Amino acid sequence: MLRTIVADDEPEFRAWLCSLLGNNQDFQVVGEAGSGRETLRLIKLLVPDLVLVDLYMPDLDGLEVAHYIRQYFPGIKVILVSAYDGRVYERLAAEGGALTFIPKVNLSLDALYEALQKEK
């Protein structure tokens, strides 16, 4: 079971993603955040296995969060998500130390499993 933090500044999307993960035996949502700084606070407190983080959030964006995690918590997996789509985001995610980037419209359990398999 992957202890997971969901970080997104849109409460409705965050609730949907938490519900999706909460109905699955492979994920346990241990924290939710609506900003980059709140995400970092939860990471330090909870040290999850996985962080699903929106690319664009108040105060610190997802790339800054991913970079921090890679520097201080290299064992935590990071998947960036966004309402925006494009190859540039995949490149930025890779450069920022994230496992991958998934557009929100493509986000599903299958997409998460596929992303997590990339690391193995």
Protein Blocks (a to p, Z undefined) as FASTA:
>chain_A
ZZdddddfblklmmmmmmmmmmpckbccfbdcfbfklmmmmmmmnopabdcddfbdghia
fklmmmmmmmmmmmbccddddfbecjklmmmmmmnopabdcdfklgcfklmmmmmmmmZZ
